[in-house]
Amino acid sequence: MSHPTHLDPKTTDWMTANATVAVVKALNAAKPDGVRFVGGCVRNTIMGRPVDDVDLATQLEPQAVMEALKAADIQAVPTGLAHGTVTAVVGGKPFEITSLRKDVKTDGRHAEVSFTTDWAEDSERRDFRFNAIYADPKDGALFDPQDGIKDALEGHVAFVGDPDTRIREDYLRILRFFRFFAWYGESRPDRDSVKACARLKDGMTDLSAERVWKELKKLLSAPDPSKALRWMRTAEVLQVILPESIHVDRACAFITLEKEMGWAPDPLLRLMAMVDARRWSKIANRLKLSNVEKNRLKAWYDAGEVDPHEDYMDVSRRFYRKVVAGFVDAAKIAMATLFDRERRNVQDLMEFAEEWERPVFPVRAKDLMEEGYQEGPELGDLLWDMEDEWIASGFALSKSELIAKIGNFGTGGKSGGQG
C-alpha cells in the first residue's frame, strides 16, 4: 500500500475553510511556516473519515499565540497555558492550538512541560503514532516522524515509543488506547500496548471520576465498541474502573441488537447493559454521573426485569399505579438476551409502553356521595378498593357497573337507606 505524502487542500474542505485560513494566517504572521495541522484532522483525512475538530501545532509559545490571535482580532481562550494550549474561536468554531513541547516531569495525571521548536521532539510526547502526523497548511505536505501514516491506513492503534513510558505520563491513556481502538481499530489491538495497559492498570485508580467517565462515554459512543470492551476485560482494565461490569457479553449482544434494530448508539444504555442494576447507586457515584444520567440508571433499576410472557394488560396495570420511566430501557436490554418470539413480544411491549396513556378511573368521590356515602377515610378506602377491582378487570368496568358492585367492598361509611 503506497503511503500518501500530502493532503490535497483543494479536496479537503476543512483546510480551506475561511475560519481555518484565518487562524493559520494569524499564526504565520507571527512566525512564518511555524504552524502545522496535527492529530485527528490529519489522521481522519488519511483514513477517509469525517473531520470534526481542527487542531494545530505551532513553534510559537503560548503567550505569543495569544498575542498573534489578538493582533488578528481573533478570540483567544487560554484553555491550558501551562501546558501550551490556546483555543482560537472564529465564527463560533474552536481551534485548539498547542505549542510544540516536551514533558519535563509527569506523575500519571499532570505533566510539567517545556517548549521547543523541534517537530520531531514534539511528536515523541504524543500518545499514539497516528496522532503524531503533521500537515503543512501551505501545500498539505505530511511530516510523519513516528510512522503514523502506516498505522492510520491499517487501522492500527499503537503508542508512540515505549508504551509503559507513555502510560506513566498519564494513566488516562489506557482508556484512550481502548477508546481509539473502538473507533479506529481494524483487527486485533497492538499486543505490546495491551500488555502495557494490563501491567499498569492500577495507576488508573488515582484518575478523577470525571475524566474516566468522559473517556468511557466516548468509547461507548463508537459505532461498535464490542471488541474494545472484550479486550478491556481481558486486560482487566474494565474491572479496575468499573467493578460492576459483569455483563460484558450482554452489552456486546445489545450492541449487535442496536444495529439490527437501527437504534442510534446510546452510551448510557450500553453502560447499563454491561453492569449489575442493583449497583446503580455505586456506579453513579463512582463515575460521578450527572443527575439526568443518575436518574435514568435508577429508573432502569426500578423497572426491574421485563418478563417476555407479560401482555399489554400486565404492563398497563403496572404503569397505572406507577409509570416506570426505565421500562423501555429495561425492555431493550432484555431483548438482547432473547430470541425469536420472546424478543418480538418484548419489543411489542416496549412499543406499547412508549405510546401508553393512563386510563381515567370513572368513579369519583362525589358519585359515591350521591349514592349516600359520607365523606371521610372510609370513603377513600372504598374508592381505592373499587379502583383495584377496575384495574383487575382490565379497566373495562364502567361507572355504573362498579357502583353496582359496591356491596362487595363493604359499607364504606354509607349514611344508610340507599343502596
C-alpha positions, 0 to 999 in steps of 0.5 A, spaced: 500 500 500 503 506 497 503 511 503 500 518 501 505 524 502 500 530 502 493 532 503 490 535 497 487 542 500 483 543 494 479 536 496 479 537 503 474 542 505 476 543 512 483 546 510 480 551 506 475 553 510 475 561 511 475 560 519 481 555 518 485 560 513 484 565 518 487 562 524 493 559 520 494 566 517 494 569 524 499 564 526 504 565 520 504 572 521 507 571 527 512 566 525 512 564 518 511 556 516 511 555 524 504 552 524 502 545 522 495 541 522 496 535 527 492 529 530 485 527 528 484 532 522 490 529 519 489 522 521 481 522 519 483 525 512 488 519 511 483 514 513 477 517 509 473 519 515 469 525 517 473 531 520 470 534 526 475 538 530 481 542 527 487 542 531 494 545 530 501 545 532 505 551 532 513 553 534 510 559 537 509 559 545 503 560 548 503 567 550 505 569 543 499 565 540 495 569 544 498 575 542 498 573 534 490 571 535 489 578 538 493 582 533 488 578 528 482 580 532 481 573 533 478 570 540 483 567 544 481 562 550 487 560 554 484 553 555 491 550 558 497 555 558 501 551 562 501 546 558 501 550 551 494 550 549 490 556 546 483 555 543 482 560 537 474 561 536 472 564 529 465 564 527 463 560 533 468 554 531 474 552 536 481 551 534 485 548 539 492 550 538 498 547 542 505 549 542 510 544 540 513 541 547 516 536 551 514 533 558 519 535 563 516 531 569 509 527 569 506 523 575 500 519 571 495 525 571 499 532 570 505 533 566 510 539 567 512 541 560 517 545 556 517 548 549 521 547 543 521 548 536 523 541 534 517 537 530 520 531 531 521 532 539 514 534 539 511 528 536 515 523 541 510 526 547 504 524 543 500 518 545 499 514 539 503 514 532 497 516 528 496 522 532 503 524 531 502 526 523 503 533 521 500 537 515 503 543 512 497 548 511 501 551 505 501 545 500 498 539 505 505 536 505 505 530 511 511 530 516 510 523 519 516 522 524 513 516 528 510 512 522 503 514 523 501 514 516 502 506 516 498 505 522 492 510 520 491 506 513 491 499 517 487 501 522 492 500 527 492 503 534 499 503 537 503 508 542 508 512 540 515 509 543 515 505 549 508 504 551 509 503 559 513 510 558 507 513 555 502 510 560 506 513 566 505 520 563 498 519 564 494 513 566 488 516 562 491 513 556 489 506 557 482 508 556 484 512 550 488 506 547 481 502 548 477 508 546 481 509 539 481 502 538 473 502 538 473 507 533 479 506 529 481 499 530 481 494 524 483 487 527 486 485 533 489 491 538 497 492 538 499 486 543 505 490 546 500 496 548 495 491 551 500 488 555 502 495 557 495 497 559 494 490 563 501 491 567 499 498 569 492 498 570 492 500 577 495 507 576 488 508 573 485 508 580 488 515 582 484 518 575 478 523 577 471 520 576 470 525 571 475 524 566 474 516 566 467 517 565 468 522 559 473 517 556 468 511 557 462 515 554 466 516 548 468 509 547 461 507 548 459 512 543 463 508 537 459 505 532 461 498 535 465 498 541 464 490 542 471 488 541 474 494 545 470 492 551 472 484 550 479 486 550 478 491 556 476 485 560 481 481 558 486 486 560 482 487 566 482 494 565 474 494 565 474 491 572 479 496 575 474 502 573 468 499 573 467 493 578 460 492 576 461 490 569 459 483 569 455 483 563 460 484 558 457 479 553 450 482 554 452 489 552 456 486 546 449 482 544 445 489 545 450 492 541 449 487 535 441 488 537 442 496 536 444 495 529 439 490 527 434 494 530 437 501 527 437 504 534 442 510 534 448 508 539 446 510 546 452 510 551 448 510 557 444 504 555 450 500 553 453 502 560 447 499 563 447 493 559 454 491 561 453 492 569 449 489 575 442 494 576 442 493 583 449 497 583 446 503 580 447 507 586 455 505 586 456 506 579 453 513 579 457 515 584 463 512 582 463 515 575 460 521 578 454 521 573 450 527 572 443 527 575 439 526 568 444 520 567 443 518 575 436 518 574 435 514 568 440 508 571 435 508 577 429 508 573 432 502 569 433 499 576 426 500 578 423 497 572 426 491 574 426 485 569 421 485 563 418 478 563 417 476 555 410 472 557 407 479 560 401 482 555 399 489 554 394 488 560 400 486 565 404 492 563 398 497 563 396 495 570 403 496 572 404 503 569 397 505 572 399 505 579 406 507 577 409 509 570 416 506 570 420 511 566 426 505 565 421 500 562 423 501 555 430 501 557 429 495 561 425 492 555 431 493 550 436 490 554 432 484 555 431 483 548 438 482 547 438 476 551 432 473 547 430 470 541 425 469 536 418 470 539 420 472 546 424 478 543 418 480 538 413 480 544 418 484 548 419 489 543 411 489 542 411 491 549 416 496 549 412 499 543 406 499 547 409 502 553 412 508 549 405 510 546 401 508 553 396 513 556 393 512 563 386 510 563 381 515 567 378 511 573 370 513 572 368 513 579 369 519 583 368 521 590 362 525 589 358 519 585 359 515 591 356 521 595 350 521 591 349 514 592 349 516 600 356 515 602 359 520 607 365 523 606 371 521 610 377 515 610 372 510 609 370 513 603 377 513 600 378 506 602 372 504 598 374 508 592 381 505 592 378 498 593 373 499 587 379 502 583 383 495 584 377 491 582 377 496 575 384 495 574 383 487 575 378 487 570 382 490 565 379 497 566 373 495 562 368 496 568 364 502 567 361 507 572 355 504 573 357 497 573 362 498 579 357 502 583 353 496 582 358 492 585 359 496 591 356 491 596 362 487 595 367 492 598 363 493 604 359 499 607 364 504 606 361 509 611 354 509 607 349 514 611 344 508 610 337 507 606 340 507 599 343 502 596 
